[in-house]
Amino acid sequence: MADLTHFTLSEARDGLRARDFSARELTEAHNAAIERARPLNAMALETAEHALSMADTADQRIAKGDGGLLEGVPLAIKDLFCTDGFRTTAGSHILDTFVPPYESTVTANLWREGAVMLGKANMDEFAMGSSNETSYFGPVENPWRRPGDNRPIVPGGSSGGSASIVAARAALAATGTDTGGSIRQPASFTGLVGLKPTYGRCSRWGIIAFASSLDQAGPLTRTVRDAAIMLSAMSGHDPKDSTSANLPVPNFEAVLGGDVKGLRVGIPSEYRMDGLPAEIDALWQQGIRWLEDAGAETREVDLPHTKYALPAYYIVAPAEASSNLARYDGVRYGLRVEGDDLIDMYERTRAEGFGAEVQRRVMIGTYVLSAGYYDAYYLQAQKVRTLIARDFQTAFEGVDVLLTPTAPSEAFATGDKSDDPIAMYFNDVFTVPASMAGLPGISVPAGLSQAGLPLGLQLIGKAFDEEMVLRVAEALEDAAEFNAEPDTWWETST
Amino acid sequence: MIEGATGRWEIVIGLEVHAQVVSEAKLFSGASTAFGAEPNAQVSFVDAAMPGMLPVINETCVEQAVRTGLGLNAEINRHSVFDRKNYFYPDLPPNYQISQYKQPVVGEGMVTVDLEDGSVCEVGIERLHLEQDAGKSLHDQHPDATYVDLNRAGVALMEIVSKPDLRNADQAGAYIRKLRAILRYLGTCDGNMEQGSLRCDVNVSVRKPGESLGTRCEIKNVNSVRFVQQAIDYEARRQVDILEEGGEIEQETRLFDAERGVTRSMRSKEEAHDYRYFPDPDLLPLVLSEDYIEAIRADLPELPDQKKTRFVESLGLSEYDAGVLVTEKEVADFFERVADGRDAKTASNWVTGDLFGRLNDAGQGIAESPVSPENLGGLIDLMADGTLSGRLAKEVFDEMFTSGRPASAIVEERDLKQVSDTGEIESLVDTVISDNADKVEEYKAGKDKLFGFFVGQVMKASQGKANPKVVNDILREKLG
């Protein structure tokens, strides 16, 4: 039998329905691939036995003809999603023994649709990072390497484990979460499709919070069609999340297979920044031509407050994080380091439990909310956020979707930016504006850099118009014909 | 006013009352709010701040806050916001409290407070906001560990902030009692201070009359009306003494030590928490429609002030009696059941006189009254139809209070029925007149006071059962 790990999700789904192979066979193949991929350090927990039992259930349902959207499809789950009875760490020492007694809404939706859990994907600690180097469980490696160069490359972050394991063909798809780019940037770095839905499309219930007003779950997949299928399964109104949108879930796959003739694509001039690498700009121009060739109109649009988005994001997100992470205090669950008194216990627990990047953001967040600084930082950042949202609104009066690069660079080598937080934060420069406005964004693999690493292009849509984003993404995907795969160096490494 | 060495000082008091909302479930979780459960038996994942848990507003609590706002004649804000108040404490699992900071659900209002001397003062309400209660730290379970009970964590509180309109401890006490009455009438808080469902923070400052406000101290968590009053008196005197010795008041948070009747410094302004308030991103702003508010307004019960007016204007009660009856909703309800279809003044006299007297002696509240309103009404009916004289009625009432039985059964059993039969009474009168010929002479000679003697003799002869009015009439006729 052909290698069952090289299907796309939709191919695998169709093969399962046609009984070409069983969910058990598919899962066994992926369990084995995950085991072989251990050198990538992409998984925080492997749940091979559980996966097989889920696969058997799926096989029974398929046999009865009542399988769900993802019946028998093996997935990796970012370790930020609480999974009932399975350790969920958020990549942090402070939660490294935490086993939730409840299941996040998004993963519950996936299981309802028949998906199989292969394990929990490694990630930047509390989703704070753009290279997956901040995990307590060690950095994740990108399956991609520069040809002829054995130096490890980062997979991006914070959903780096999810991206890495899907790019390594060890899972058909993975869940990620995106606060400022944590799905789209790793997708760009690993040659995958990464979709951040509109804020409110997927429930946040049971996802460990980083920045509540920005966090949004979404899929990392190998194709746009796979992303559409995953999104249909993941999303939906949840009364347990007050910010979840009470809207019907479209069949996102159904919008695919059309064309983009006459659609209007905006090109935000402010994204053409100083210092943007020529190859990124060239790919962007190529993307414009592809869409024009496919019949879309392109036009320049203005998003005048773009340059304030990143600084404002690095005020709002840490502010919310400083409060969200206050609950990890050693009192009720997770790590506790005993101290001389209560305050000492708090301090020791959090000093030992949180890594440097998390501590940095908690301190920034605490500072910007402090008396005397709130107005100058937090309040000002919220005003900027309103202006950014207004920019997009105005732009979308004249266009259906925006096309931009996903990240300002290709994937970089492990350790390259870990001593320079500002350089690291700059990774999110193209993804953060849509996050601040709550808009859907997708990264589509569009080509390889001169060094031979994947590069993505980003499409940003109107709120709750993922259908448009997916339609145009498919056109981009068709034009780019990105079918490169990383060498499987990890299969032979010892 | 307090008298100091340098003259009179005015006390300025503002109260922050934390009233636990009557609701089945907590403010942002489905856990039960019932009092007295085993520790940590009523704790949801949200209350315990488990990772990934999210708050969802309990509509009942919002409705209760709006109802309370309307009962306080206050402005209801169509748009309000929940904020996080950040501080670390083990009885606060997320280490932030969800509260309302800049945009509370209820704005300015007004409470009319009746004082002991019959005068009335108006106390402004600054705001009312919804917030979560904390759990309880138990320090007495283990020699060197603190236990935490989270049953109360997340229960809804209304913080009701008065304007600094109160000028002495009596006014403060009367304000709390009035506020508690309104909350109970509305059914939005049970007002039980012993169980902690009503707690007060007291802000006290002093100034010379006419001067601007002095620096205030906040006294935290004072949990009875008496303690509030003691705390105010102590704190005002303390501040006057400092000022008169040339000192300055430091703005600080103080604690009331109930055992010693003093306030003690808890933390200074410098040590005050920086709560880092910001809007809770897990919750949407609370938006209330006009229809929603009007539906609650239409459903408001009659409140103490309205009830008092009705008792005076429609039932003819005195201001004083009406005021006494409406203080507690249970008393007013009791009275209304007694007065139903009967003379209201008589009913009021029985309730505020004999019944209150006996209940006070027994240390009981109206809810424990052995005499039901129906039975008290029955007693009044027996007086109205002439079956019982006033004197007999009091005897019967005493027995009703002891046994809890209805008046009619007692009258029946003890054969206490009043005699109104003129023939029977006439013969008694005749006997008394003939037995006391000398007194009759004296009476006829002008000693009018003896009339009472004859009445007494007839009543005695009837064993108290003769109808006094009939006795009077016949005596007057026979004595000429």
HADDOCK unambig.tbl for C-alpha pairs under 7 A between the chains (distance, minus, plus):
assign (segid A and resid 205 and name CA) (segid B and resid 52 and name CA) 5.85 0.50 0.50
assign (segid A and resid 205 and name CA) (segid B and resid 53 and name CA) 5.92 0.50 0.50
assign (segid A and resid 205 and name CA) (segid B and resid 54 and name CA) 6.18 0.50 0.50
assign (segid A and resid 206 and name CA) (segid B and resid 52 and name CA) 4.12 0.50 0.50
assign (segid A and resid 206 and name CA) (segid B and resid 53 and name CA) 5.71 0.50 0.50
assign (segid A and resid 207 and name CA) (segid B and resid 52 and name CA) 4.62 0.50 0.50
assign (segid A and resid 208 and name CA) (segid B and resid 51 and name CA) 5.29 0.50 0.50
assign (segid A and resid 208 and name CA) (segid B and resid 52 and name CA) 4.09 0.50 0.50
assign (segid A and resid 209 and name CA) (segid B and resid 52 and name CA) 5.73 0.50 0.50
assign (segid A and resid 212 and name CA) (segid B and resid 281 and name CA) 5.63 0.50 0.50
assign (segid A and resid 212 and name CA) (segid B and resid 282 and name CA) 6.11 0.50 0.50
assign (segid A and resid 213 and name CA) (segid B and resid 281 and name CA) 5.24 0.50 0.50
assign (segid A and resid 240 and name CA) (segid B and resid 54 and name CA) 6.87 0.50 0.50
assign (segid A and resid 240 and name CA) (segid B and resid 56 and name CA) 6.37 0.50 0.50
assign (segid A and resid 241 and name CA) (segid B and resid 54 and name CA) 6.23 0.50 0.50
assign (segid A and resid 241 and name CA) (segid B and resid 56 and name CA) 6.89 0.50 0.50
assign (segid A and resid 242 and name CA) (segid B and resid 56 and name CA) 5.98 0.50 0.50
assign (segid A and resid 242 and name CA) (segid B and resid 282 and name CA) 6.73 0.50 0.50
assign (segid A and resid 242 and name CA) (segid B and resid 283 and name CA) 5.84 0.50 0.50
assign (segid A and resid 242 and name CA) (segid B and resid 284 and name CA) 6.74 0.50 0.50
assign (segid A and resid 243 and name CA) (segid B and resid 282 and name CA) 6.63 0.50 0.50
assign (segid A and resid 243 and name CA) (segid B and resid 283 and name CA) 6.63 0.50 0.50
assign (segid A and resid 243 and name CA) (segid B and resid 284 and name CA) 6.67 0.50 0.50
assign (segid A and resid 323 and name CA) (segid B and resid 86 and name CA) 6.88 0.50 0.50
assign (segid A and resid 326 and name CA) (segid B and resid 94 and name CA) 6.25 0.50 0.50
assign (segid A and resid 326 and name CA) (segid B and resid 95 and name CA) 5.61 0.50 0.50
assign (segid A and resid 327 and name CA) (segid B and resid 49 and name CA) 6.54 0.50 0.50
assign (segid A and resid 327 and name CA) (segid B and resid 93 and name CA) 6.19 0.50 0.50
assign (segid A and resid 327 and name CA) (segid B and resid 94 and name CA) 4.34 0.50 0.50
assign (segid A and resid 327 and name CA) (segid B and resid 95 and name CA) 5.66 0.50 0.50
assign (segid A and resid 331 and name CA) (segid B and resid 90 and name CA) 6.74 0.50 0.50
assign (segid A and resid 369 and name CA) (segid B and resid 276 and name CA) 5.08 0.50 0.50
assign (segid A and resid 370 and name CA) (segid B and resid 274 and name CA) 6.61 0.50 0.50
assign (segid A and resid 370 and name CA) (segid B and resid 276 and name CA) 5.26 0.50 0.50
assign (segid A and resid 371 and name CA) (segid B and resid 274 and name CA) 6.43 0.50 0.50
assign (segid A and resid 371 and name CA) (segid B and resid 276 and name CA) 6.63 0.50 0.50
